[in-house]
């Protein structure tokens, strides 16, 4: 019997498949080729397993086997599976063959995969080189996913979420490699977990991310709910990232997730009639301080989202926050959003909007995070929690910026950090040098400035320096140095004599 491959081994093998493109294609681009192929291999393996099962179950009856296969989650048309492509891997036009196979798979699964592969071209000379080089790279890619390396059949990997975990593993590594562009499609897993726990979603809820990227944050929030009694919605403006999100949802068995492609601020797709759709939990890590976000279109906004004021045209932070709050269910909806610190204290239009949020008693928590958590930026960020069902008029400030796991390129939140933040928020308590519960009066006295050091005093008194002792230490060190020099001179004289 074949040995079951571990999650770690599969992750490493999938990451090694990227060698085909490293140094040739930009990481922000080659992730699409790898992840699409991972997806294709997975659905081909599942189909192969199912066919074998039904062949035994129905004693080889082709009609009953086909009927059963047509009821599966997806359809892989004849001649379009990974294994068909493997047989053709030496063909000079293999890129075109892959494109045709993906088109057929998309057509056969329109309800779930419509448009998912339209932004990926395996026959691209620009990305993959001239005919000979392109054919060689694609042959290598196909062979990198062969059964002796990556076998995703459920009978081999078990019922664990192997493929979903591998997909997440690759996306996180692509984000790291892609530098600044990486932050556009992925939120670090531990930050997503923290936000999910803070929002504490329940069964039956509708969850929404208006800037969903590859969908990892949405999936983390959904995973906080036991069972599958919830619904997931998202919108993403980048076509390639939208496609990744659709595949990510599918691989995590969130087949009914509604993920739309479009600009949320200028063309929100989550609507019911002439109104915004309402959600129990709204979560996002939107692009920080987005320039040219569409301020000029707000006067004609048919949903009247910006009645509190129009954010600056060069900074879209409060545009996303406003949209999220307007999308939350009145009386009980909660919003969790990751923002740059400037959102907490900048004046002008942003200051006026911030003041209205506070006066409406929507803001519940301000949480400062450590620096270098996010891909593409070293600046520290903050989490804002808004609650349309608050049972207090106070706001809790948490300074979690000094407690984290240190990394070479990037820092991370440890489990104990996530638990401490979550516990402090839920218990809504002031802890010396860590958190503070502020009253409306204090917020007003601070002119609605939410800069965390105004509320959480983290100042550490420096130990008093004894100047005389320091001087004595210096004198002792200088004597030792003179002694060492004398010894060195003696040795050198003996060496030269």
Rosetta blueprint (number, residue, H / E / L):
1 X L
2 X L
3 X L
4 X L
5 X L
6 X L
7 X H
8 X H
9 X H
10 X H
11 X H
12 X H
13 X H
14 X H
15 X H
16 X H
17 X H
18 X H
19 X H
20 X H
21 X L
22 X L
23 X L
24 X L
25 X L
26 X L
27 X H
28 X H
29 X H
30 X H
31 X H
32 X H
33 X H
34 X H
35 X H
36 X H
37 X H
38 X H
39 X H
40 X H
41 X H
42 X H
43 X H
44 X H
45 X H
46 X H
47 X H
48 X H
49 X H
50 X H
51 X H
52 X H
53 X H
54 X H
55 X H
56 X H
57 X H
58 X L
59 X L
60 X L
61 X L
62 X H
63 X H
64 X H
65 X H
66 X H
67 X H
68 X H
69 X H
70 X H
71 X L
72 X L
73 X L
74 X L
75 X L
76 X L
77 X L
78 X L
79 X L
80 X L
81 X L
82 X H
83 X H
84 X H
85 X H
86 X H
87 X H
88 X L
89 X L
90 X L
91 X L
92 X L
93 X L
94 X H
95 X H
96 X H
97 X H
98 X H
99 X H
100 X H
101 X H
102 X H
103 X H
104 X H
105 X H
106 X H
107 X H
108 X H
109 X L
110 X H
111 X H
112 X H
113 X H
114 X L
115 X L
116 X L
117 X L
118 X L
119 X L
120 X L
121 X L
122 X L
123 X L
124 X L
125 X H
126 X H
127 X H
128 X H
129 X L
130 X L
131 X H
132 X H
133 X H
134 X H
135 X H
136 X H
137 X H
138 X H
139 X H
140 X H
141 X H
142 X H
143 X H
144 X H
145 X L
146 X L
147 X L
148 X L
149 X L
150 X L
151 X L
152 X L
153 X L
154 X H
155 X H
156 X H
157 X H
158 X L
159 X L
160 X L
161 X L
162 X H
163 X H
164 X H
165 X H
166 X H
167 X H
168 X H
169 X H
170 X H
171 X H
172 X H
173 X H
174 X H
175 X H
176 X H
177 X H
178 X L
179 X H
180 X H
181 X H
182 X H
183 X H
184 X H
185 X L
186 X L
187 X L
188 X L
189 X H
190 X H
191 X H
192 X H
193 X H
194 X H
195 X H
196 X H
197 X H
198 X H
199 X H
200 X L
201 X L
202 X L
203 X L
204 X L
205 X L
206 X E
207 X E
208 X E
209 X E
210 X L
211 X L
212 X L
213 X L
214 X L
215 X L
216 X H
217 X H
218 X H
219 X H
220 X H
221 X H
222 X H
223 X H
224 X L
225 X L
226 X L
227 X L
228 X L
229 X L
230 X L
231 X E
232 X E
233 X E
234 X E
235 X E
236 X E
237 X L
238 X L
239 X H
240 X H
241 X H
242 X H
243 X H
244 X H
245 X H
246 X H
247 X H
248 X H
249 X H
250 X H
251 X H
252 X L
253 X L
254 X L
255 X L
256 X L
257 X L
258 X E
259 X E
260 X E
261 X E
262 X L
263 X L
264 X L
265 X L
266 X L
267 X L
268 X L
269 X L
270 X L
271 X E
272 X E
273 X L
274 X L
275 X E
276 X E
277 X L
278 X L
279 X E
280 X L
281 X E
282 X E
283 X E
284 X E
285 X L
286 X L
287 X L
288 X L
289 X L
290 X L
291 X L
292 X L
293 X L
294 X L
295 X H
296 X H
297 X H
298 X H
299 X H
300 X H
301 X L
302 X L
303 X L
304 X L
305 X L
306 X L
307 X L
308 X L
309 X L
310 X L
311 X L
312 X L
313 X L
314 X L
315 X L
316 X L
317 X H
318 X H
319 X H
320 X H
321 X H
322 X H
323 X H
324 X H
325 X H
326 X H
327 X L
328 X E
329 X L
330 X L
331 X L
332 X L
333 X L
334 X E
335 X E
336 X E
337 X E
338 X E
339 X E
340 X E
341 X L
342 X H
343 X H
344 X H
345 X H
346 X L
347 X L
348 X H
349 X H
350 X H
351 X H
352 X H
353 X H
354 X H
355 X H
356 X H
357 X H
358 X H
359 X H
360 X L
361 X L
362 X L
363 X E
364 X E
365 X E
366 X E
367 X E
368 X E
369 X L
370 X L
371 X L
372 X L
373 X L
374 X L
375 X L
376 X L
377 X L
378 X L
379 X L
380 X L
381 X E
382 X E
383 X E
384 X E
385 X E
386 X E
387 X E
388 X L
389 X L
390 X L
391 X L
392 X L
393 X L
394 X L
395 X E
396 X E
397 X E
398 X E
399 X E
400 X L
401 X L
402 X L
403 X L
404 X L
405 X E
406 X L
407 X L
408 X L
409 X L
410 X L
411 X L
412 X E
413 X L
414 X L
415 X H
416 X H
417 X H
418 X H
419 X H
420 X H
421 X H
422 X H
423 X H
424 X H
425 X H
426 X H
427 X H
428 X L
429 X L
430 X L
431 X E
432 X L
433 X L
434 X L
435 X E
436 X E
437 X E
438 X E
439 X L
440 X H
441 X H
442 X H
443 X H
444 X H
445 X H
446 X L
447 X L
448 X L
449 X L
450 X L
451 X L
452 X H
453 X H
454 X H
455 X L
456 X L
457 X L
458 X L
459 X L
460 X L
461 X L
462 X L
463 X L
464 X L
465 X L
466 X L
467 X H
468 X H
469 X H
470 X H
471 X H
472 X H
473 X H
474 X H
475 X H
476 X H
477 X H
478 X H
479 X H
480 X H
481 X H
482 X H
483 X H
484 X H
485 X H
486 X H
487 X H
488 X H
489 X H
490 X H
491 X H
492 X H
493 X H
494 X H
495 X H
496 X H
497 X L
